[in-house]
Amino acid sequence: MAKDSFEKDLENLEDIVARLESEEVSLEDSMKLYEEGVKLARLCSEKLDKAEKKVEILSKDKNGAIKVEPFTPNES
């Protein structure tokens, strides 16, 4: 599988889901699509996990030194 962007992988996964939901796909093709979809879902999940780990906030402590803190989104 080529190194595609997250957005392209997600779009491909959405296309697979749409095809699987249609009644025009044979069982054999459905199994192939399902396998490809599982791979894409795992790949997207891995990419999200990596991105989440990279998201950090740089801030200064009271001494002016820069410290790294994990990103925690505010829930509104």
N, CA, C and O atoms as a Tripos MOL2 file, in Angstrom:
@<TRIPOS>MOLECULE
protein
  304   303    76     0     0
PROTEIN
NO_CHARGES

@<TRIPOS>ATOM
      1 N           0.8490   -1.1770    0.0000 N.3       1 MET1
      2 CA          0.0000    0.0000    0.0000 C.3       1 MET1
      3 C           0.8940    1.2390    0.0000 C.2       1 MET1
      4 O           1.7910    1.3380    0.8380 O.2       1 MET1
      5 N           0.6830    2.1560   -0.8850 N.am      2 ALA2
      6 CA          1.5040    3.3460   -1.0060 C.3       2 ALA2
      7 C           1.2850    4.2740    0.1870 C.2       2 ALA2
      8 O           0.2650    4.2020    0.8730 O.2       2 ALA2
      9 N           2.2620    5.1420    0.4150 N.am      3 LYS3
     10 CA          2.1440    6.1040    1.5070 C.3       3 LYS3
     11 C           1.2310    7.2360    1.0620 C.2       3 LYS3
     12 O           1.6880    8.1870    0.4280 O.2       3 LYS3
     13 N          -0.0260    7.1460    1.3810 N.am      4 ASP4
     14 CA         -0.9780    8.1960    1.0440 C.3       4 ASP4
     15 C          -1.2140    9.0650    2.2710 C.2       4 ASP4
     16 O          -0.8650    8.6970    3.3930 O.2       4 ASP4
     17 N          -1.8000   10.2010    2.0370 N.am      5 SER5
     18 CA         -2.1480   11.0730    3.1460 C.3       5 SER5
     19 C          -3.3190   10.4730    3.9170 C.2       5 SER5
     20 O          -4.0620    9.6370    3.4020 O.2       5 SER5
     21 N          -3.4630   10.9120    5.1420 N.am      6 PHE6
     22 CA         -4.5630   10.4430    5.9700 C.3       6 PHE6
     23 C          -5.8950   10.7110    5.2720 C.2       6 PHE6
     24 O          -6.7800    9.8560    5.2480 O.2       6 PHE6
     25 N          -6.0190   11.8900    4.7130 N.am      7 GLU7
     26 CA         -7.2750   12.2710    4.0720 C.3       7 GLU7
     27 C          -7.6050   11.3530    2.8950 C.2       7 GLU7
     28 O          -8.7580   10.9620    2.7090 O.2       7 GLU7
     29 N          -6.5920   11.0140    2.1050 N.am      8 LYS8
     30 CA         -6.8100   10.1250    0.9580 C.3       8 LYS8
     31 C          -7.1770    8.7220    1.4380 C.2       8 LYS8
     32 O          -8.0740    8.0910    0.8780 O.2       8 LYS8
     33 N          -6.4910    8.2340    2.4680 N.am      9 ASP9
     34 CA         -6.8100    6.9130    3.0210 C.3       9 ASP9
     35 C          -8.2350    6.8800    3.5750 C.2       9 ASP9
     36 O          -8.9620    5.9070    3.3720 O.2       9 ASP9
     37 N          -8.6270    7.9340    4.2670 N.am     10 LEU10
     38 CA         -9.9760    7.9940    4.8200 C.3      10 LEU10
     39 C         -11.0260    8.0520    3.7120 C.2      10 LEU10
     40 O         -12.0830    7.4290    3.8140 O.2      10 LEU10
     41 N         -10.7290    8.8010    2.6620 N.am     11 GLU11
     42 CA        -11.6410    8.8780    1.5130 C.3      11 GLU11
     43 C         -11.7940    7.5040    0.8570 C.2      11 GLU11
     44 O         -12.8990    7.1020    0.4930 O.2      11 GLU11
     45 N         -10.6830    6.7940    0.7110 N.am     12 ASN12
     46 CA        -10.7320    5.4440    0.1470 C.3      12 ASN12
     47 C         -11.5530    4.5070    1.0280 C.2      12 ASN12
     48 O         -12.3250    3.6890    0.5270 O.2      12 ASN12
     49 N         -11.3830    4.6310    2.3360 N.am     13 LEU13
     50 CA        -12.1540    3.8110    3.2660 C.3      13 LEU13
     51 C         -13.6480    4.1180    3.1550 C.2      13 LEU13
     52 O         -14.4740    3.2050    3.1700 O.2      13 LEU13
     53 N         -13.9880    5.3800    3.0470 N.am     14 GLU14
     54 CA        -15.3980    5.7710    2.8820 C.3      14 GLU14
     55 C         -15.9780    5.2120    1.5870 C.2      14 GLU14
     56 O         -17.1300    4.7800    1.5550 O.2      14 GLU14
     57 N         -15.1830    5.2190    0.5230 N.am     15 ASP15
     58 CA        -15.6320    4.6580   -0.7530 C.3      15 ASP15
     59 C         -15.8940    3.1550   -0.6280 C.2      15 ASP15
     60 O         -16.8680    2.6370   -1.1750 O.2      15 ASP15
     61 N         -15.0190    2.4680    0.0920 N.am     16 ILE16
     62 CA        -15.1890    1.0250    0.2930 C.3      16 ILE16
     63 C         -16.4660    0.7510    1.0730 C.2      16 ILE16
     64 O         -17.2210   -0.1580    0.7280 O.2      16 ILE16
     65 N         -16.7100    1.5240    2.1140 N.am     17 VAL17
     66 CA        -17.9230    1.3400    2.9130 C.3      17 VAL17
     67 C         -19.1630    1.5540    2.0450 C.2      17 VAL17
     68 O         -20.1220    0.7870    2.1280 O.2      17 VAL17
     69 N         -19.1410    2.5800    1.2260 N.am     18 ALA18
     70 CA        -20.2830    2.8590    0.3460 C.3      18 ALA18
     71 C         -20.5140    1.7010   -0.6250 C.2      18 ALA18
     72 O         -21.6550    1.3140   -0.8770 O.2      18 ALA18
     73 N         -19.4330    1.1550   -1.1630 N.am     19 ARG19
     74 CA        -19.5770    0.0180   -2.0970 C.3      19 ARG19
     75 C         -20.0980   -1.2090   -1.3740 C.2      19 ARG19
     76 O         -20.9230   -1.9420   -1.9180 O.2      19 ARG19
     77 N         -19.6290   -1.4440   -0.1570 N.am     20 LEU20
     78 CA        -20.0960   -2.6050    0.6060 C.3      20 LEU20
     79 C         -21.5810   -2.4700    0.9820 C.2      20 LEU20
     80 O         -22.2960   -3.4670    1.0790 O.2      20 LEU20
     81 N         -22.0260   -1.2480    1.1900 N.am     21 GLU21
     82 CA        -23.4180   -1.0220    1.5470 C.3      21 GLU21
     83 C         -24.3510   -1.1780    0.3590 C.2      21 GLU21
     84 O         -25.5520   -1.3870    0.5290 O.2      21 GLU21
     85 N         -23.8040   -1.0780   -0.8350 N.am     22 SER22
     86 CA        -24.6440   -1.2700   -2.0150 C.3      22 SER22
     87 C         -24.9020   -2.7650   -2.1970 C.2      22 SER22
     88 O         -24.1170   -3.5920   -1.7330 O.2      22 SER22
     89 N         -25.9560   -3.0990   -2.8430 N.am     23 GLU23
     90 CA        -26.3080   -4.5040   -3.0500 C.3      23 GLU23
     91 C         -25.7570   -5.0300   -4.3700 C.2      23 GLU23
     92 O         -26.1220   -6.1250   -4.7980 O.2      23 GLU23
     93 N         -24.8910   -4.2700   -5.0130 N.am     24 GLU24
     94 CA        -24.3950   -4.6300   -6.3380 C.3      24 GLU24
     95 C         -23.0140   -5.2920   -6.3000 C.2      24 GLU24
     96 O         -22.3890   -5.4500   -7.3490 O.2      24 GLU24
     97 N         -22.5290   -5.6770   -5.1360 N.am     25 VAL25
     98 CA        -21.1870   -6.2350   -5.0050 C.3      25 VAL25
     99 C         -21.2980   -7.7280   -4.7010 C.2      25 VAL25
    100 O         -22.0440   -8.1390   -3.8120 O.2      25 VAL25
    101 N         -20.5530   -8.5200   -5.4430 N.am     26 SER26
    102 CA        -20.5750   -9.9670   -5.2240 C.3      26 SER26
    103 C         -19.9210  -10.3020   -3.8810 C.2      26 SER26
    104 O         -19.2170   -9.4760   -3.3020 O.2      26 SER26
    105 N         -20.1580  -11.5040   -3.4020 N.am     27 LEU27
    106 CA        -19.5810  -11.9400   -2.1410 C.3      27 LEU27
    107 C         -18.0560  -11.9030   -2.2030 C.2      27 LEU27
    108 O         -17.4020  -11.4360   -1.2700 O.2      27 LEU27
    109 N         -17.4960  -12.3960   -3.2990 N.am     28 GLU28
    110 CA        -16.0410  -12.4080   -3.4560 C.3      28 GLU28
    111 C         -15.4750  -10.9880   -3.4290 C.2      28 GLU28
    112 O         -14.4790  -10.7220   -2.7550 O.2      28 GLU28
    113 N         -16.1140  -10.0840   -4.1630 N.am     29 ASP29
    114 CA        -15.6680   -8.6930   -4.1720 C.3      29 ASP29
    115 C         -15.8680   -8.0500   -2.7950 C.2      29 ASP29
    116 O         -15.0490   -7.2410   -2.3600 O.2      29 ASP29
    117 N         -16.9450   -8.4070   -2.1230 N.am     30 SER30
    118 CA        -17.1960   -7.8820   -0.7800 C.3      30 SER30
    119 C         -16.0900   -8.2800    0.1850 C.2      30 SER30
    120 O         -15.6550   -7.4740    1.0080 O.2      30 SER30
    121 N         -15.6410   -9.5110    0.0840 N.am     31 MET31
    122 CA        -14.5720   -9.9870    0.9660 C.3      31 MET31
    123 C         -13.2710   -9.2360    0.6860 C.2      31 MET31
    124 O         -12.5500   -8.8780    1.6180 O.2      31 MET31
    125 N         -12.9680   -8.9960   -0.5860 N.am     32 LYS32
    126 CA        -11.7600   -8.2500   -0.9420 C.3      32 LYS32
    127 C         -11.8480   -6.8070   -0.4410 C.2      32 LYS32
    128 O         -10.8910   -6.2650    0.1110 O.2      32 LYS32
    129 N         -13.0140   -6.2030   -0.6440 N.am     33 LEU33
    130 CA        -13.2170   -4.8350   -0.1740 C.3      33 LEU33
    131 C         -13.1230   -4.7510    1.3440 C.2      33 LEU33
    132 O         -12.5300   -3.8200    1.8880 O.2      33 LEU33
    133 N         -13.7080   -5.7260    2.0160 N.am     34 TYR34
    134 CA        -13.6720   -5.7450    3.4810 C.3      34 TYR34
    135 C         -12.2260   -5.8270    3.9730 C.2      34 TYR34
    136 O         -11.8380   -5.1030    4.8900 O.2      34 TYR34
    137 N         -11.4360   -6.7040    3.3670 N.am     35 GLU35
    138 CA        -10.0300   -6.8590    3.7510 C.3      35 GLU35
    139 C          -9.2680   -5.5480    3.5380 C.2      35 GLU35
    140 O          -8.5020   -5.1220    4.4030 O.2      35 GLU35
    141 N          -9.4790   -4.9240    2.4010 N.am     36 GLU36
    142 CA         -8.8290   -3.6510    2.1140 C.3      36 GLU36
    143 C          -9.2880   -2.5760    3.1020 C.2      36 GLU36
    144 O          -8.4910   -1.7540    3.5560 O.2      36 GLU36
    145 N         -10.5710   -2.5930    3.4250 N.am     37 GLY37
    146 CA        -11.1250   -1.6240    4.3770 C.3      37 GLY37
    147 C         -10.5260   -1.7760    5.7630 C.2      37 GLY37
    148 O         -10.2250   -0.7820    6.4240 O.2      37 GLY37
    149 N         -10.3530   -3.0060    6.2060 N.am     38 VAL38
    150 CA         -9.7490   -3.2480    7.5170 C.3      38 VAL38
    151 C          -8.3210   -2.7150    7.5380 C.2      38 VAL38
    152 O          -7.9060   -2.0910    8.5150 O.2      38 VAL38
    153 N          -7.5690   -2.9540    6.4720 N.am     39 LYS39
    154 CA         -6.1950   -2.4500    6.3860 C.3      39 LYS39
    155 C          -6.1740   -0.9240    6.4350 C.2      39 LYS39
    156 O          -5.3560   -0.3320    7.1390 O.2      39 LYS39
    157 N          -7.0700   -0.2930    5.6880 N.am     40 LEU40
    158 CA         -7.1260    1.1660    5.6790 C.3      40 LEU40
    159 C          -7.5550    1.7160    7.0410 C.2      40 LEU40
    160 O          -7.0210    2.7280    7.4930 O.2      40 LEU40
    161 N          -8.5080    1.0610    7.6920 N.am     41 ALA41
    162 CA         -8.9610    1.5070    9.0060 C.3      41 ALA41
    163 C          -7.8110    1.4440   10.0150 C.2      41 ALA41
    164 O          -7.6330    2.3560   10.8230 O.2      41 ALA41
    165 N          -7.0480    0.3770    9.9610 N.am     42 ARG42
    166 CA         -5.8920    0.2540   10.8600 C.3      42 ARG42
    167 C          -4.8390    1.3080   10.5460 C.2      42 ARG42
    168 O          -4.2630    1.9080   11.4530 O.2      42 ARG42
    169 N          -4.5900    1.5310    9.2620 N.am     43 LEU43
    170 CA         -3.6150    2.5300    8.8560 C.3      43 LEU43
    171 C          -4.0370    3.9220    9.3150 C.2      43 LEU43
    172 O          -3.2190    4.6850    9.8280 O.2      43 LEU43
    173 N          -5.3010    4.2480    9.1340 N.am     44 CYS44
    174 CA         -5.8080    5.5540    9.5770 C.3      44 CYS44
    175 C          -5.6850    5.6870   11.0910 C.2      44 CYS44
    176 O          -5.3030    6.7440   11.5940 O.2      44 CYS44
    177 N          -5.9990    4.6390   11.8040 N.am     45 SER45
    178 CA         -5.8930    4.6540   13.2610 C.3      45 SER45
    179 C          -4.4480    4.8790   13.6960 C.2      45 SER45
    180 O          -4.1860    5.6530   14.6170 O.2      45 SER45
    181 N          -3.5130    4.2020   13.0350 N.am     46 GLU46
    182 CA         -2.0980    4.3820   13.3500 C.3      46 GLU46
    183 C          -1.6500    5.8140   13.0760 C.2      46 GLU46
    184 O          -0.9080    6.4000   13.8640 O.2      46 GLU46
    185 N          -2.1040    6.3740   11.9560 N.am     47 LYS47
    186 CA         -1.7390    7.7470   11.6170 C.3      47 LYS47
    187 C          -2.3030    8.7220   12.6430 C.2      47 LYS47
    188 O          -1.6270    9.6780   13.0210 O.2      47 LYS47
    189 N          -3.5280    8.4950   13.0960 N.am     48 LEU48
    190 CA         -4.1160    9.3550   14.1220 C.3      48 LEU48
    191 C          -3.3570    9.2430   15.4360 C.2      48 LEU48
    192 O          -3.1110   10.2470   16.1040 O.2      48 LEU48
    193 N          -2.9870    8.0280   15.8060 N.am     49 ASP49
    194 CA         -2.2260    7.8230   17.0390 C.3      49 ASP49
    195 C          -0.8880    8.5640   16.9840 C.2      49 ASP49
    196 O          -0.4870    9.2090   17.9520 O.2      49 ASP49
    197 N          -0.2010    8.4660   15.8400 N.am     50 LYS50
    198 CA          1.0850    9.1540   15.6820 C.3      50 LYS50
    199 C           0.9060   10.6620   15.7540 C.2      50 LYS50
    200 O           1.6990   11.3540   16.3940 O.2      50 LYS50
    201 N          -0.1270   11.1730   15.1040 N.am     51 ALA51
    202 CA         -0.3790   12.6130   15.1130 C.3      51 ALA51
    203 C          -0.7000   13.0880   16.5230 C.2      51 ALA51
    204 O          -0.2360   14.1480   16.9440 O.2      51 ALA51
    205 N          -1.4870   12.3130   17.2510 N.am     52 GLU52
    206 CA         -1.8520   12.6800   18.6160 C.3      52 GLU52
    207 C          -0.6100   12.7670   19.5040 C.2      52 GLU52
    208 O          -0.5140   13.6490   20.3580 O.2      52 GLU52
    209 N           0.3260   11.8630   19.3050 N.am     53 LYS53
    210 CA          1.5470   11.8620   20.1060 C.3      53 LYS53
    211 C           2.4390   13.0510   19.7690 C.2      53 LYS53
    212 O           3.2190   13.4970   20.6100 O.2      53 LYS53
    213 N           2.3320   13.5630   18.5550 N.am     54 LYS54
    214 CA          3.1600   14.6870   18.1340 C.3      54 LYS54
    215 C           2.6080   16.0420   18.5780 C.2      54 LYS54
    216 O           3.3370   17.0310   18.6610 O.2      54 LYS54
    217 N           1.3060   16.0660   18.8590 N.am     55 VAL55
    218 CA          0.6800   17.3320   19.2140 C.3      55 VAL55
    219 C           1.1010   17.7080   20.6390 C.2      55 VAL55
    220 O           0.7510   17.0290   21.6040 O.2      55 VAL55
    221 N           1.8370   18.7730   20.7460 N.am     56 GLU56
    222 CA          2.3060   19.2270   22.0490 C.3      56 GLU56
    223 C           2.2130   20.7440   22.1220 C.2      56 GLU56
    224 O           2.2030   21.4370   21.1050 O.2      56 GLU56
    225 N           2.1470   21.2280   23.3280 N.am     57 ILE57
    226 CA          2.1150   22.6770   23.5310 C.3      57 ILE57
    227 C           3.4400   23.0890   24.1520 C.2      57 ILE57
    228 O           3.8440   22.5470   25.1800 O.2      57 ILE57
    229 N           4.1050   24.0320   23.5390 N.am     58 LEU58
    230 CA          5.3230   24.5910   24.1100 C.3      58 LEU58
    231 C           4.9300   25.7690   24.9880 C.2      58 LEU58
    232 O           4.2020   26.6640   24.5600 O.2      58 LEU58
    233 N           5.4140   25.7570   26.2000 N.am     59 SER59
    234 CA          5.1150   26.8670   27.1020 C.3      59 SER59
    235 C           6.3400   27.1310   27.9770 C.2      59 SER59
    236 O           7.2280   26.2870   28.0940 O.2      59 SER59
    237 N           6.3710   28.2930   28.5770 N.am     60 LYS60
    238 CA          7.4860   28.6590   29.4470 C.3      60 LYS60
    239 C           7.0760   28.4400   30.9000 C.2      60 LYS60
    240 O           5.9480   28.7290   31.2990 O.2      60 LYS60
    241 N           8.0240   27.9220   31.6760 N.am     61 ASP61
    242 CA          7.7520   27.7950   33.1010 C.3      61 ASP61
    243 C           8.0870   29.1180   33.7860 C.2      61 ASP61
    244 O           8.4360   30.0860   33.1090 O.2      61 ASP61
    245 N           7.9900   29.1790   35.0910 N.am     62 LYS62
    246 CA          8.1820   30.4420   35.8120 C.3      62 LYS62
    247 C           9.6080   30.9810   35.6870 C.2      62 LYS62
    248 O           9.8370   32.1680   35.9190 O.2      62 LYS62
    249 N          10.5620   30.1320   35.3250 N.am     63 ASN63
    250 CA         11.9490   30.5630   35.1440 C.3      63 ASN63
    251 C          12.2450   30.9710   33.7050 C.2      63 ASN63
    252 O          13.3730   31.3570   33.3980 O.2      63 ASN63
    253 N          11.2820   30.8950   32.8430 N.am     64 GLY64
    254 CA         11.4590   31.2740   31.4530 C.3      64 GLY64
    255 C          11.9460   30.1510   30.5580 C.2      64 GLY64
    256 O          12.1310   30.3390   29.3560 O.2      64 GLY64
    257 N          12.1510   28.9880   31.1460 N.am     65 ALA65
    258 CA         12.5840   27.8370   30.3520 C.3      65 ALA65
    259 C          11.3850   27.2590   29.6120 C.2      65 ALA65
    260 O          10.2710   27.2140   30.1330 O.2      65 ALA65
    261 N          11.6420   26.8230   28.4000 N.am     66 ILE66
    262 CA         10.5670   26.2220   27.6110 C.3      66 ILE66
    263 C          10.3700   24.7880   28.0570 C.2      66 ILE66
    264 O          11.3340   24.0330   28.1800 O.2      66 ILE66
    265 N           9.1330   24.4130   28.2980 N.am     67 LYS67
    266 CA          8.8200   23.0330   28.6600 C.3      67 LYS67
    267 C           7.7570   22.5090   27.7070 C.2      67 LYS67
    268 O           6.9700   23.2780   27.1560 O.2      67 LYS67
    269 N           7.7430   21.2440   27.5240 N.am     68 VAL68
    270 CA          6.7980   20.6050   26.6170 C.3      68 VAL68
    271 C           5.7150   19.9370   27.4450 C.2      68 VAL68
    272 O           5.9990   19.1960   28.3860 O.2      68 VAL68
    273 N           4.4690   20.2110   27.0800 N.am     69 GLU69
    274 CA          3.3320   19.6080   27.7640 C.3      69 GLU69
    275 C           2.4740   18.8780   26.7390 C.2      69 GLU69
    276 O           2.3450   19.3450   25.6080 O.2      69 GLU69
    277 N           1.8970   17.7680   27.1000 N.am     70 PRO70
    278 CA          1.0070   17.0760   26.1580 C.3      70 PRO70
    279 C          -0.2520   17.9150   25.9140 C.2      70 PRO70
    280 O          -0.7240   18.6300   26.7970 O.2      70 PRO70
    281 N          -0.7620   17.8110   24.7320 N.am     71 PHE71
    282 CA         -1.9720   18.5390   24.3560 C.3      71 PHE71
    283 C          -3.1820   17.8820   24.9850 C.2      71 PHE71
    284 O          -3.3880   16.6750   24.8550 O.2      71 PHE71
    285 N          -3.9790   18.6830   25.6680 N.am     72 THR72
    286 CA         -5.2510   18.2000   26.2060 C.3      72 THR72
    287 C          -6.3220   19.1840   25.7670 C.2      72 THR72
    288 O          -6.3310   20.3230   26.2320 O.2      72 THR72
    289 N          -7.2170   18.7780   24.8940 N.am     73 PRO73
    290 CA         -8.2270   19.6920   24.3690 C.3      73 PRO73
    291 C          -9.2150   20.1250   25.4520 C.2      73 PRO73
    292 O          -9.5850   19.3460   26.3300 O.2      73 PRO73
    293 N          -9.6270   21.3770   25.3640 N.am     74 ASN74
    294 CA        -10.6460   21.8780   26.2760 C.3      74 ASN74
    295 C         -11.9960   21.3890   25.8070 C.2      74 ASN74
    296 O         -12.3290   21.4990   24.6270 O.2      74 ASN74
    297 N         -12.7620   20.8580   26.7150 N.am     75 GLU75
    298 CA        -14.1140   20.4210   26.3550 C.3      75 GLU75
    299 C         -15.0830   21.5260   26.6750 C.2      75 GLU75
    300 O         -15.1870   21.9550   27.8240 O.2      75 GLU75
    301 N         -15.8000   21.9960   25.6610 N.am     76 SER76
    302 CA        -16.7450   23.0980   25.8300 C.3      76 SER76
    303 C         -18.1330   22.5770   25.9900 C.2      76 SER76
    304 O         -19.0720   23.3580   26.1450 O.2      76 SER76
@<TRIPOS>BOND
     1     1     2 1
     2     2     3 1
     3     3     4 2
     4     3     5 am
     5     5     6 1
     6     6     7 1
     7     7     8 2
     8     7     9 am
     9     9    10 1
    10    10    11 1
    11    11    12 2
    12    11    13 am
    13    13    14 1
    14    14    15 1
    15    15    16 2
    16    15    17 am
    17    17    18 1
    18    18    19 1
    19    19    20 2
    20    19    21 am
    21    21    22 1
    22    22    23 1
    23    23    24 2
    24    23    25 am
    25    25    26 1
    26    26    27 1
    27    27    28 2
    28    27    29 am
    29    29    30 1
    30    30    31 1
    31    31    32 2
    32    31    33 am
    33    33    34 1
    34    34    35 1
    35    35    36 2
    36    35    37 am
    37    37    38 1
    38    38    39 1
    39    39    40 2
    40    39    41 am
    41    41    42 1
    42    42    43 1
    43    43    44 2
    44    43    45 am
    45    45    46 1
    46    46    47 1
    47    47    48 2
    48    47    49 am
    49    49    50 1
    50    50    51 1
    51    51    52 2
    52    51    53 am
    53    53    54 1
    54    54    55 1
    55    55    56 2
    56    55    57 am
    57    57    58 1
    58    58    59 1
    59    59    60 2
    60    59    61 am
    61    61    62 1
    62    62    63 1
    63    63    64 2
    64    63    65 am
    65    65    66 1
    66    66    67 1
    67    67    68 2
    68    67    69 am
    69    69    70 1
    70    70    71 1
    71    71    72 2
    72    71    73 am
    73    73    74 1
    74    74    75 1
    75    75    76 2
    76    75    77 am
    77    77    78 1
    78    78    79 1
    79    79    80 2
    80    79    81 am
    81    81    82 1
    82    82    83 1
    83    83    84 2
    84    83    85 am
    85    85    86 1
    86    86    87 1
    87    87    88 2
    88    87    89 am
    89    89    90 1
    90    90    91 1
    91    91    92 2
    92    91    93 am
    93    93    94 1
    94    94    95 1
    95    95    96 2
    96    95    97 am
    97    97    98 1
    98    98    99 1
    99    99   100 2
   100    99   101 am
   101   101   102 1
   102   102   103 1
   103   103   104 2
   104   103   105 am
   105   105   106 1
   106   106   107 1
   107   107   108 2
   108   107   109 am
   109   109   110 1
   110   110   111 1
   111   111   112 2
   112   111   113 am
   113   113   114 1
   114   114   115 1
   115   115   116 2
   116   115   117 am
   117   117   118 1
   118   118   119 1
   119   119   120 2
   120   119   121 am
   121   121   122 1
   122   122   123 1
   123   123   124 2
   124   123   125 am
   125   125   126 1
   126   126   127 1
   127   127   128 2
   128   127   129 am
   129   129   130 1
   130   130   131 1
   131   131   132 2
   132   131   133 am
   133   133   134 1
   134   134   135 1
   135   135   136 2
   136   135   137 am
   137   137   138 1
   138   138   139 1
   139   139   140 2
   140   139   141 am
   141   141   142 1
   142   142   143 1
   143   143   144 2
   144   143   145 am
   145   145   146 1
   146   146   147 1
   147   147   148 2
   148   147   149 am
   149   149   150 1
   150   150   151 1
   151   151   152 2
   152   151   153 am
   153   153   154 1
   154   154   155 1
   155   155   156 2
   156   155   157 am
   157   157   158 1
   158   158   159 1
   159   159   160 2
   160   159   161 am
   161   161   162 1
   162   162   163 1
   163   163   164 2
   164   163   165 am
   165   165   166 1
   166   166   167 1
   167   167   168 2
   168   167   169 am
   169   169   170 1
   170   170   171 1
   171   171   172 2
   172   171   173 am
   173   173   174 1
   174   174   175 1
   175   175   176 2
   176   175   177 am
   177   177   178 1
   178   178   179 1
   179   179   180 2
   180   179   181 am
   181   181   182 1
   182   182   183 1
   183   183   184 2
   184   183   185 am
   185   185   186 1
   186   186   187 1
   187   187   188 2
   188   187   189 am
   189   189   190 1
   190   190   191 1
   191   191   192 2
   192   191   193 am
   193   193   194 1
   194   194   195 1
   195   195   196 2
   196   195   197 am
   197   197   198 1
   198   198   199 1
   199   199   200 2
   200   199   201 am
   201   201   202 1
   202   202   203 1
   203   203   204 2
   204   203   205 am
   205   205   206 1
   206   206   207 1
   207   207   208 2
   208   207   209 am
   209   209   210 1
   210   210   211 1
   211   211   212 2
   212   211   213 am
   213   213   214 1
   214   214   215 1
   215   215   216 2
   216   215   217 am
   217   217   218 1
   218   218   219 1
   219   219   220 2
   220   219   221 am
   221   221   222 1
   222   222   223 1
   223   223   224 2
   224   223   225 am
   225   225   226 1
   226   226   227 1
   227   227   228 2
   228   227   229 am
   229   229   230 1
   230   230   231 1
   231   231   232 2
   232   231   233 am
   233   233   234 1
   234   234   235 1
   235   235   236 2
   236   235   237 am
   237   237   238 1
   238   238   239 1
   239   239   240 2
   240   239   241 am
   241   241   242 1
   242   242   243 1
   243   243   244 2
   244   243   245 am
   245   245   246 1
   246   246   247 1
   247   247   248 2
   248   247   249 am
   249   249   250 1
   250   250   251 1
   251   251   252 2
   252   251   253 am
   253   253   254 1
   254   254   255 1
   255   255   256 2
   256   255   257 am
   257   257   258 1
   258   258   259 1
   259   259   260 2
   260   259   261 am
   261   261   262 1
   262   262   263 1
   263   263   264 2
   264   263   265 am
   265   265   266 1
   266   266   267 1
   267   267   268 2
   268   267   269 am
   269   269   270 1
   270   270   271 1
   271   271   272 2
   272   271   273 am
   273   273   274 1
   274   274   275 1
   275   275   276 2
   276   275   277 am
   277   277   278 1
   278   278   279 1
   279   279   280 2
   280   279   281 am
   281   281   282 1
   282   282   283 1
   283   283   284 2
   284   283   285 am
   285   285   286 1
   286   286   287 1
   287   287   288 2
   288   287   289 am
   289   289   290 1
   290   290   291 1
   291   291   292 2
   292   291   293 am
   293   293   294 1
   294   294   295 1
   295   295   296 2
   296   295   297 am
   297   297   298 1
   298   298   299 1
   299   299   300 2
   300   299   301 am
   301   301   302 1
   302   302   303 1
   303   303   304 2
@<TRIPOS>SUBSTRUCTURE
     1 MET1         2 RESIDUE 1 A MET
     2 ALA2         6 RESIDUE 1 A ALA
     3 LYS3        10 RESIDUE 1 A LYS
     4 ASP4        14 RESIDUE 1 A ASP
     5 SER5        18 RESIDUE 1 A SER
     6 PHE6        22 RESIDUE 1 A PHE
     7 GLU7        26 RESIDUE 1 A GLU
     8 LYS8        30 RESIDUE 1 A LYS
     9 ASP9        34 RESIDUE 1 A ASP
    10 LEU10       38 RESIDUE 1 A LEU
    11 GLU11       42 RESIDUE 1 A GLU
    12 ASN12       46 RESIDUE 1 A ASN
    13 LEU13       50 RESIDUE 1 A LEU
    14 GLU14       54 RESIDUE 1 A GLU
    15 ASP15       58 RESIDUE 1 A ASP
    16 ILE16       62 RESIDUE 1 A ILE
    17 VAL17       66 RESIDUE 1 A VAL
    18 ALA18       70 RESIDUE 1 A ALA
    19 ARG19       74 RESIDUE 1 A ARG
    20 LEU20       78 RESIDUE 1 A LEU
    21 GLU21       82 RESIDUE 1 A GLU
    22 SER22       86 RESIDUE 1 A SER
    23 GLU23       90 RESIDUE 1 A GLU
    24 GLU24       94 RESIDUE 1 A GLU
    25 VAL25       98 RESIDUE 1 A VAL
    26 SER26      102 RESIDUE 1 A SER
    27 LEU27      106 RESIDUE 1 A LEU
    28 GLU28      110 RESIDUE 1 A GLU
    29 ASP29      114 RESIDUE 1 A ASP
    30 SER30      118 RESIDUE 1 A SER
    31 MET31      122 RESIDUE 1 A MET
    32 LYS32      126 RESIDUE 1 A LYS
    33 LEU33      130 RESIDUE 1 A LEU
    34 TYR34      134 RESIDUE 1 A TYR
    35 GLU35      138 RESIDUE 1 A GLU
    36 GLU36      142 RESIDUE 1 A GLU
    37 GLY37      146 RESIDUE 1 A GLY
    38 VAL38      150 RESIDUE 1 A VAL
    39 LYS39      154 RESIDUE 1 A LYS
    40 LEU40      158 RESIDUE 1 A LEU
    41 ALA41      162 RESIDUE 1 A ALA
    42 ARG42      166 RESIDUE 1 A ARG
    43 LEU43      170 RESIDUE 1 A LEU
    44 CYS44      174 RESIDUE 1 A CYS
    45 SER45      178 RESIDUE 1 A SER
    46 GLU46      182 RESIDUE 1 A GLU
    47 LYS47      186 RESIDUE 1 A LYS
    48 LEU48      190 RESIDUE 1 A LEU
    49 ASP49      194 RESIDUE 1 A ASP
    50 LYS50      198 RESIDUE 1 A LYS
    51 ALA51      202 RESIDUE 1 A ALA
    52 GLU52      206 RESIDUE 1 A GLU
    53 LYS53      210 RESIDUE 1 A LYS
    54 LYS54      214 RESIDUE 1 A LYS
    55 VAL55      218 RESIDUE 1 A VAL
    56 GLU56      222 RESIDUE 1 A GLU
    57 ILE57      226 RESIDUE 1 A ILE
    58 LEU58      230 RESIDUE 1 A LEU
    59 SER59      234 RESIDUE 1 A SER
    60 LYS60      238 RESIDUE 1 A LYS
    61 ASP61      242 RESIDUE 1 A ASP
    62 LYS62      246 RESIDUE 1 A LYS
    63 ASN63      250 RESIDUE 1 A ASN
    64 GLY64      254 RESIDUE 1 A GLY
    65 ALA65      258 RESIDUE 1 A ALA
    66 ILE66      262 RESIDUE 1 A ILE
    67 LYS67      266 RESIDUE 1 A LYS
    68 VAL68      270 RESIDUE 1 A VAL
    69 GLU69      274 RESIDUE 1 A GLU
    70 PRO70      278 RESIDUE 1 A PRO
    71 PHE71      282 RESIDUE 1 A PHE
    72 THR72      286 RESIDUE 1 A THR
    73 PRO73      290 RESIDUE 1 A PRO
    74 ASN74      294 RESIDUE 1 A ASN
    75 GLU75      298 RESIDUE 1 A GLU
    76 SER76      302 RESIDUE 1 A SER
